Amino acid sequence: MTDSALRELADDPSSRKRFFKMMGGAGAVSAFGVLLAACGDDDDKKSTADKPATSKDDGNKGDLKILNYALTLEYLETEFYKQVIASGIVKDKATANIAKQFGATEQQHVDALISTIKSMGGKPVSAPKTKFEPTLEKGLKAVLETAATVENLGAAAYLGAAGSIKNKDVLAAALSIHSVEARHAAALNALVGRGFGGKGGLEGSLPDGAFAKGMSEADVLAAVKPFLA
């Protein structure tokens, strides 16, 4: 977490206060504490002055890479819900409405990430070609389980990347999206009967005591590989 936005916020009370205000006050204090604990802390307590300097351009480049990684996952989720809705496989009206709401939310994430990447001078990646047909052919249960898996992976991906983000505005955006992904995952986990204990093949941001666990980019991309054409 060296030289990351999380490290700066942990060390600088005035910076942390502005961040909490931007994130919405008291609730953000709790969320930040959980995120800091989940991402871990430096083994030593060296001051910022003792650590290697990181240029703004290097930080910007790293954050853009993370944003495009997140965008790839959001493209994947958005396309999944589009195909599920278009297939007509979900007959229950309430469940269909959930799929539509989640799909609309993921599209908003896509739009926000593209806008952020462009505002930072970066180039948004193109949407990947997907391969959800085998899942749709297996029926509703497989579709709902896949939705839960993908949302859990999304939440775990944001948590896993948070400690590497340099820009506090980018961190705030990632934290707000992580929260929504986690809520989607919780709703879908309950819907398919997985509960909150990691049982039944639940993948992604597994509840583990008081803190969730993030996943590395390599592990997340390996997990979504079957859905990519």
C-alpha positions as CSV (number, residue, x, y, z in Angstrom):
1,M,0.0,0.0,0.0
2,T,3.1,2.2,-0.1
3,D,2.4,5.6,-1.7
4,S,-1.2,4.7,-2.4
5,A,-4.2,6.9,-1.7
6,L,-5.1,4.6,1.2
7,R,-1.7,5.2,2.7
8,E,-2.0,8.9,2.4
9,L,-5.5,8.9,3.9
10,A,-4.3,6.7,6.8
11,D,-1.4,9.1,7.5
12,D,-2.9,12.5,6.9
13,P,-5.9,13.5,9.1
14,S,-6.8,16.6,7.1
15,S,-6.7,14.7,3.8
16,R,-8.8,11.9,5.4
17,K,-11.4,14.5,6.7
18,R,-11.9,15.9,3.2
19,F,-12.2,12.4,1.8
20,F,-14.9,11.4,4.3
21,K,-16.8,14.6,3.5
22,M,-16.6,13.8,-0.2
23,M,-17.8,10.2,0.5
24,G,-20.8,11.3,2.6
25,G,-19.7,11.6,6.2
26,A,-19.9,9.2,9.0
27,G,-20.7,6.1,6.9
28,A,-17.5,6.6,5.0
29,V,-15.5,6.5,8.2
30,S,-16.7,2.9,8.8
31,A,-16.2,1.9,5.2
32,F,-12.7,3.3,5.1
33,G,-11.8,1.4,8.3
34,V,-13.0,-1.9,6.8
35,L,-11.2,-1.2,3.5
36,L,-8.0,-0.3,5.2
37,A,-8.1,-3.5,7.3
38,A,-9.0,-5.7,4.4
39,C,-6.3,-4.3,2.2
40,G,-3.7,-4.6,4.9
41,D,-1.1,-2.1,6.2
42,D,2.6,-1.7,5.7
43,D,4.8,-3.9,7.8
44,D,6.8,-1.0,8.9
45,K,5.7,2.5,9.9
46,K,8.2,4.5,7.9
47,S,7.2,8.1,7.1
48,T,6.3,9.1,3.6
49,A,9.7,10.9,3.3
50,D,11.5,7.6,3.8
51,K,9.7,5.9,0.9
52,P,10.6,6.0,-2.7
53,A,9.0,8.9,-4.6
54,T,6.4,8.1,-7.2
55,S,5.8,10.6,-10.0
56,K,2.3,11.9,-10.7
57,D,2.6,10.5,-14.3
58,D,3.4,7.0,-12.9
59,G,0.5,7.2,-10.5
60,N,-1.8,8.4,-13.2
61,K,-0.7,5.5,-15.5
62,G,-1.3,3.0,-12.8
63,D,-4.7,4.3,-12.0
64,L,-5.7,4.3,-15.6
65,K,-4.7,0.6,-15.9
66,I,-6.9,-0.2,-12.8
67,L,-9.8,1.8,-14.3
68,N,-9.6,-0.1,-17.6
69,Y,-9.4,-3.4,-15.7
70,A,-12.6,-2.3,-13.8
71,L,-14.2,-1.2,-17.1
72,T,-13.5,-4.6,-18.6
73,L,-15.4,-6.3,-15.8
74,E,-18.2,-3.8,-15.9
75,Y,-18.6,-4.4,-19.7
76,L,-18.8,-8.1,-18.9
77,E,-21.5,-7.7,-16.2
78,T,-23.5,-5.3,-18.4
79,E,-23.5,-7.6,-21.4
80,F,-24.5,-10.6,-19.2
81,Y,-27.6,-8.8,-17.9
82,K,-28.5,-7.7,-21.4
83,Q,-28.3,-11.2,-22.7
84,V,-30.3,-12.6,-19.7
85,I,-33.1,-10.1,-20.2
86,A,-33.2,-10.6,-24.0
87,S,-33.3,-14.4,-23.6
88,G,-36.6,-14.2,-21.7
89,I,-35.3,-17.0,-19.4
90,V,-36.4,-15.1,-16.3
91,K,-40.2,-15.5,-16.1
92,D,-40.8,-14.2,-12.6
93,K,-41.5,-10.5,-12.8
94,A,-39.8,-9.5,-9.6
95,T,-36.6,-11.4,-10.5
96,A,-36.7,-9.9,-14.0
97,N,-37.0,-6.4,-12.5
98,I,-33.9,-7.1,-10.4
99,A,-32.0,-8.2,-13.5
100,K,-33.0,-5.0,-15.3
101,Q,-32.1,-2.8,-12.3
102,F,-28.7,-4.5,-11.9
103,G,-28.0,-4.2,-15.6
104,A,-28.9,-0.5,-15.6
105,T,-26.6,0.0,-12.7
106,E,-23.7,-1.8,-14.4
107,Q,-24.2,0.4,-17.5
108,Q,-23.9,3.5,-15.3
109,H,-20.6,2.1,-13.9
110,V,-19.4,1.6,-17.5
111,D,-20.4,5.2,-18.4
112,A,-18.7,6.6,-15.3
113,L,-15.5,4.7,-15.8
114,I,-15.3,5.7,-19.5
115,S,-15.8,9.4,-18.5
116,T,-13.2,9.2,-15.7
117,I,-10.6,7.5,-18.0
118,K,-11.1,10.2,-20.7
119,S,-10.9,13.0,-18.1
120,M,-7.5,11.6,-17.0
121,G,-6.2,11.6,-20.5
122,G,-6.5,7.9,-21.0
123,K,-8.1,5.7,-23.6
124,P,-11.0,3.4,-22.5
125,V,-10.6,-0.2,-23.5
126,S,-13.1,-1.7,-25.9
127,A,-15.8,-4.1,-24.7
128,P,-14.6,-7.7,-24.8
129,K,-16.5,-10.4,-26.8
130,T,-18.4,-12.6,-24.4
131,K,-19.5,-16.2,-24.3
132,F,-22.6,-16.5,-22.1
133,E,-24.6,-18.8,-24.4
134,P,-23.5,-22.0,-22.6
135,T,-24.7,-20.6,-19.3
136,L,-28.1,-19.5,-20.7
137,E,-28.6,-22.9,-22.2
138,K,-28.3,-24.5,-18.7
139,G,-31.4,-22.7,-17.5
140,L,-32.5,-20.2,-14.8
141,K,-30.6,-21.7,-11.9
142,A,-27.3,-21.6,-13.7
143,V,-28.0,-18.0,-14.8
144,L,-28.7,-16.8,-11.3
145,E,-25.7,-18.6,-9.9
146,T,-23.5,-17.1,-12.6
147,A,-24.9,-13.6,-11.8
148,A,-24.0,-14.1,-8.1
149,T,-20.5,-15.4,-9.1
150,V,-19.9,-12.4,-11.4
151,E,-21.1,-9.9,-8.8
152,N,-18.9,-11.4,-6.1
153,L,-15.9,-11.3,-8.4
154,G,-16.7,-7.6,-9.1
155,A,-16.7,-6.7,-5.5
156,A,-13.6,-8.7,-4.8
157,A,-11.8,-7.0,-7.8
158,Y,-12.5,-3.5,-6.5
159,L,-11.3,-4.5,-3.0
160,G,-8.2,-6.1,-4.4
161,A,-7.2,-3.1,-6.4
162,A,-8.0,-0.4,-3.8
163,G,-4.6,-0.6,-2.1
164,S,-2.8,0.3,-5.4
165,I,-4.9,3.3,-6.3
166,K,-2.9,6.6,-6.1
167,N,-5.6,9.2,-6.7
168,K,-8.1,9.8,-3.9
169,D,-10.9,10.7,-6.3
170,V,-10.4,7.4,-8.1
171,L,-10.3,5.6,-4.8
172,A,-13.6,7.3,-3.8
173,A,-15.2,6.1,-7.0
174,A,-13.9,2.6,-6.7
175,L,-15.1,2.4,-3.1
176,S,-18.6,3.6,-4.0
177,I,-18.8,1.0,-6.9
178,H,-17.4,-1.8,-4.7
179,S,-20.2,-1.1,-2.2
180,V,-22.9,-1.5,-4.9
181,E,-21.3,-4.6,-6.4
182,A,-21.2,-6.2,-2.9
183,R,-24.9,-5.4,-2.4
184,H,-25.7,-7.0,-5.7
185,A,-23.7,-10.0,-4.7
186,A,-25.5,-10.2,-1.3
187,A,-28.9,-10.1,-2.9
188,L,-28.1,-12.7,-5.5
189,N,-26.4,-15.0,-2.9
190,A,-29.6,-14.9,-0.9
191,L,-31.7,-15.5,-4.0
192,V,-29.8,-18.7,-5.0
193,G,-29.6,-19.9,-1.4
194,R,-25.9,-19.4,-0.8
195,G,-26.3,-17.3,2.2
196,F,-23.3,-15.3,3.6
197,G,-21.0,-18.0,4.8
198,G,-19.2,-18.9,1.6
199,K,-21.0,-22.2,1.1
200,G,-22.3,-23.8,-2.1
201,G,-19.4,-22.8,-4.3
202,L,-19.6,-19.1,-3.6
203,E,-16.7,-17.3,-5.4
204,G,-15.3,-13.8,-5.0
205,S,-15.5,-11.5,-2.0
206,L,-16.2,-14.2,0.6
207,P,-17.3,-13.0,4.1
208,D,-14.4,-14.0,6.3
209,G,-15.1,-12.9,9.9
210,A,-15.3,-9.1,10.0
211,F,-13.5,-8.4,6.8
212,A,-14.0,-9.4,3.1
213,K,-11.0,-10.5,1.0
214,G,-10.0,-8.9,-2.2
215,M,-8.8,-10.8,-5.3
216,S,-5.8,-10.0,-7.5
217,E,-6.3,-9.0,-11.1
218,A,-4.8,-12.2,-12.3
219,D,-7.1,-14.4,-10.2
220,V,-10.2,-12.4,-11.2
221,L,-9.4,-12.5,-14.9
222,A,-8.7,-16.2,-14.7
223,A,-12.1,-16.7,-13.1
224,V,-14.0,-14.7,-15.8
225,K,-12.1,-16.3,-18.7
226,P,-14.8,-18.9,-19.4
227,F,-17.2,-16.0,-20.1
228,L,-14.9,-14.5,-22.7
229,A,-15.0,-15.5,-26.4
